[in-house]
């Protein structure tokens, strides 16, 4: 074990000596350093915090008071109502990053004029506008803020090749302008923003460990996609603003902050995962973030020399199935899961030189592959301060909220 790894593990162990695993720790110094790095990379463009990568109101509040951060990119309308409502809202500016068909939540939004002025809905078709009108007719609701979701994927070979995620059907400037005209023509809604999220650039490692050829191919595709998107996004924004003025144009993610922020057409960037710096964000060339979240599980068996079993550990990340979605054991170094078993819901066997010295009752520390998903498994993040003290920050789950 390197001296740096030994010091990091010892710090975690000292701060949490009185806690029984499983639990998760948030290193506040690393969080603050990552936040500072995001705003530096944004180079003056405000950073909207992607809440699905945080899922803790205490962390959202801590980040949003920092210069350079403004507003939340939410992942569900019920979540947005919670964050923007009440006497002490986390924020008065939530853009719901995905279309909502939650009729109960839409009625609640339409019934609260104050919150309706704080929350922006996402639409990518007239179907979403029709649903709004079906739930609450325009004459019986306050004006609702809406944002156009524009597809940011790369399409080549006449549309036969698609690089990126499958999101909005709106791809061209003409399609965006046509939808903008539909919004403007509808009573009871107001077009205020436009979003285009380039997942194929922001959310894909361009320097994956041990896979140099894949990294080379990814960088080539990302460069091609970035050039195409910058020109198309500018044209989309010009076409939409010819129909109606926009308050904001949102783009990017942790992996593309500086590249997206450099586009004149973009007024703000979104980021969230970079705050916690999960394992999937280790393989990027543009930045080196500090791991801020870890979770600990106890050793419950020593079935054979060089082998230990820990309780649980199977906190698997969403996305395409693969080894990169499994949480890597981090402390002590030199541990790996067994390919035949992977990580389990109730137990996970581990082997390797890191098992030396581990006994029943000791801890193994993991990092989650993705960011906010770790908070779905625990009620609180134990926030570690520079002096070694800890504070308890309830997660969404710990506050009795589930927005999955």
Residue pairs with C-beta under 8 A, 6 or more apart in sequence:
1 9
1 332
1 333
1 334
2 333
5 331
5 332
5 333
8 331
9 331
9 332
9 365
11 384
11 388
12 25
12 294
12 296
12 331
12 365
12 384
13 363
14 388
15 25
15 382
15 384
15 388
15 389
15 390
16 23
16 25
16 296
16 382
16 390
19 296
19 382
20 298
21 296
21 297
21 298
21 311
21 363
22 295
22 296
22 297
22 298
22 311
22 312
22 377
22 378
23 295
23 296
23 378
23 380
23 382
24 293
24 294
24 295
24 296
24 374
24 375
24 377
24 378
24 380
24 381
24 382
25 293
25 294
25 295
25 296
25 381
25 382
25 383
25 384
25 390
26 56
26 59
26 276
26 292
26 293
26 381
26 382
26 383
26 384
26 393
27 290
27 291
27 292
27 293
27 294
27 384
28 62
28 383
28 384
28 385
28 386
29 384
29 385
29 386
30 277
30 290
30 291
30 292
31 59
31 62
31 63
31 275
31 276
31 292
33 290
34 274
34 275
34 276
34 277
34 289
34 290
34 292
35 63
35 66
35 69
35 275
36 66
37 274
37 287
37 289
38 47
38 68
38 254
38 257
38 271
38 274
38 275
39 47
39 66
39 67
39 68
39 69
41 257
41 258
41 261
41 286
41 287
42 68
42 257
42 258
42 261
42 269
42 271
43 258
43 261
43 262
44 261
45 261
45 266
45 267
45 268
45 269
46 68
46 69
46 70
46 71
46 267
46 268
46 269
47 68
47 69
47 70
47 257
47 268
47 269
47 270
47 271
48 69
48 70
48 71
48 72
48 73
48 95
48 250
48 268
48 269
48 270
48 271
49 60
49 63
49 64
49 69
49 71
49 72
49 73
49 270
49 271
49 272
49 275
50 72
50 73
50 75
50 97
50 253
50 270
50 271
50 272
50 273
51 60
51 72
51 73
51 74
51 75
51 79
51 83
51 272
51 372
52 74
52 75
52 97
52 272
52 372
53 254
53 272
53 273
53 275
53 276
53 370
53 371
53 372
54 60
54 63
54 272
54 275
54 276
54 371
54 372
54 375
55 372
55 373
55 375
55 376
55 395
55 396
55 397
56 372
56 375
56 381
56 393
56 394
56 395
56 396
57 83
57 90
57 394
57 396
57 399
58 381
58 383
58 393
58 394
59 275
59 381
59 393
60 72
60 83
60 90
60 91
61 90
63 69
63 275
64 70
64 71
64 72
64 90
64 91
70 93
70 268
71 91
71 93
71 94
71 95
71 268
72 80
72 83
72 90
72 91
72 93
72 94
72 95
73 94
73 95
73 97
73 250
73 270
73 272
74 80
74 83
74 94
74 95
74 96
74 97
75 96
75 97
75 98
75 403
76 96
76 98
76 100
76 102
76 105
76 403
77 96
77 100
77 102
77 105
77 106
77 109
77 119
77 121
78 102
78 105
78 403
79 396
79 401
79 403
80 94
80 96
80 119
81 105
81 108
81 109
81 112
81 115
81 119
82 401
83 89
83 90
83 91
83 94
84 90
84 91
84 92
84 93
84 94
84 115
84 118
84 119
85 112
85 115
89 118
91 118
92 118
93 118
94 118
94 119
94 120
95 119
95 120
95 122
95 147
95 193
95 195
95 248
95 250
96 119
96 120
96 121
96 122
97 122
97 195
97 197
97 270
98 122
99 121
99 122
99 123
99 124
99 128
99 149
100 106
100 121
100 122
101 128
101 131
103 135
106 131
106 132
106 135
106 136
107 135
107 136
109 115
109 116
109 119
109 121
109 144
110 116
110 135
110 136
110 140
110 141
110 142
110 144
111 141
113 142
116 141
116 142
116 143
116 144
116 145
117 142
117 145
119 145
120 145
120 146
120 147
120 192
120 193
121 128
121 132
121 144
121 145
121 146
121 147
122 128
122 146
122 147
122 149
122 195
123 129
123 146
123 147
123 148
123 149
123 179
123 183
124 148
124 149
124 150
124 167
124 168
124 169
124 170
124 179
125 169
125 170
125 179
126 179
126 182
129 146
129 182
129 183
129 186
129 189
132 144
132 188
132 189
133 186
133 188
137 188
138 186
138 187
138 188
138 189
139 187
139 188
141 188
143 188
143 189
143 190
144 188
144 189
144 190
145 189
145 190
145 192
145 193
146 183
146 189
146 190
146 191
146 192
146 193
147 191
147 192
147 193
147 194
147 195
147 248
147 250
148 170
148 176
148 179
148 180
148 183
148 191
148 193
148 194
148 195
148 240
149 167
149 168
149 170
149 195
149 196
150 168
150 170
150 171
150 176
150 194
150 195
150 196
150 233
150 236
151 164
151 167
151 168
151 169
151 170
151 171
151 196
152 164
152 167
152 196
152 197
152 198
152 199
152 200
152 229
152 233
152 251
153 162
153 163
153 164
153 165
153 166
153 167
153 171
153 198
153 199
153 200
153 225
154 162
154 163
154 164
154 200
154 221
154 224
154 225
154 228
154 229
155 161
155 162
155 163
155 171
156 163
163 200
163 221
163 225
164 198
164 199
164 200
164 225
165 197
165 199
165 200
167 197
169 175
170 176
170 179
172 232
172 236
173 232
173 235
173 236
173 238
173 239
173 240
174 239
176 194
176 236
176 239
176 240
177 239
177 240
177 242
177 243
180 191
180 239
180 240
180 243
180 244
181 243
183 189
183 190
183 191
183 244
184 191
184 243
184 244
191 240
191 243
191 244
191 246
192 246
192 247
192 248
193 246
193 247
193 248
193 249
193 250
194 236
194 237
194 240
194 246
194 248
194 249
194 250
195 249
195 250
195 251
196 229
196 233
196 236
196 249
196 250
196 251
197 250
197 251
197 252
197 253
197 270
198 225
198 226
198 229
198 251
198 252
198 253
198 256
198 260
199 253
200 221
200 222
200 225
201 222
201 225
201 226
201 229
201 255
201 256
201 259
201 260
202 252
202 253
202 254
202 255
202 256
202 260
203 253
203 255
204 218
204 222
204 255
205 215
205 218
205 255
205 280
205 281
205 282
205 283
205 284
206 215
206 218
206 219
206 222
206 255
206 283
206 284
206 285
206 286
207 215
207 219
207 283
207 284
207 285
208 214
208 215
208 218
208 283
209 282
209 283
215 283
219 285
226 256
226 259
230 263
230 265
233 249
233 251
233 263
233 265
233 266
234 263
234 264
234 265
236 265
237 246
237 249
237 265
238 265
240 246
248 267
248 268
249 265
249 266
249 267
249 268
250 266
250 267
250 268
250 269
250 270
251 260
251 263
251 266
251 268
251 269
251 270
252 259
252 260
252 261
252 266
252 269
252 270
252 271
253 260
253 269
253 270
253 271
253 272
253 273
254 271
254 272
254 273
254 274
254 281
255 281
255 284
255 286
256 269
256 286
257 269
257 271
257 274
257 286
257 287
258 286
259 286
260 266
260 269
261 269
272 371
272 372
273 280
273 281
273 370
273 371
273 372
274 281
274 287
274 289
275 292
275 371
276 291
276 292
276 293
276 371
276 372
276 374
277 289
277 290
277 291
277 292
277 293
277 371
278 291
278 293
278 317
278 367
278 368
278 369
278 370
278 371
278 374
279 291
279 324
279 327
279 328
279 367
279 368
279 369
280 317
280 324
280 369
280 370
281 289
281 371
291 330
291 367
293 367
293 368
293 371
293 374
293 381
294 330
294 331
294 365
294 366
294 367
295 315
295 327
295 365
295 366
295 367
295 368
295 374
295 377
295 378
296 363
296 364
296 365
296 366
297 310
297 311
297 312
297 313
297 348
297 363
297 364
297 366
298 310
298 311
298 361
298 362
298 363
298 364
299 308
299 309
299 310
299 358
299 359
299 360
299 361
299 362
299 363
299 364
300 309
300 310
300 311
300 347
300 360
301 308
301 309
301 347
301 360
302 308
302 309
302 355
302 358
302 359
302 360
303 309
303 349
306 351
306 352
306 353
306 355
306 356
307 349
307 350
307 351
307 355
308 349
308 350
308 351
308 355
308 358
308 364
309 347
309 348
309 349
309 350
310 347
310 348
310 350
310 364
311 346
311 347
312 344
312 345
312 346
312 347
312 348
313 327
313 329
313 337
313 343
313 344
313 347
313 348
313 364
313 366
314 342
314 343
314 344
314 345
314 346
314 348
315 327
315 343
315 366
315 368
315 373
315 374
315 377
316 325
316 326
316 327
316 343
316 369
317 325
317 326
317 327
317 368
317 369
317 370
317 373
318 325
318 370
318 373
319 325
319 370
324 369
325 369
325 370
326 337
326 342
326 343
326 369
327 343
327 366
327 367
327 368
327 369
328 366
328 367
328 369
329 335
329 336
329 337
329 350
329 354
329 364
329 365
329 366
330 365
330 366
330 367
331 364
331 365
332 354
332 357
332 358
332 364
333 354
334 352
334 353
334 354
334 355
335 350
335 351
335 352
335 354
335 355
335 364
336 350
336 351
336 352
337 343
337 348
337 349
337 350
338 349
338 350
338 351
341 348
341 349
342 348
350 364
358 364
368 374
375 381
375 395
375 396
375 397
376 395
376 396
376 397
376 402
376 404
377 397
378 395
378 397
378 398
379 394
379 395
379 397
379 398
380 392
380 393
380 394
380 395
380 398
381 392
381 393
381 395
382 390
382 391
382 392
382 393
383 390
383 391
383 392
383 393
384 390
385 391
396 402
396 403
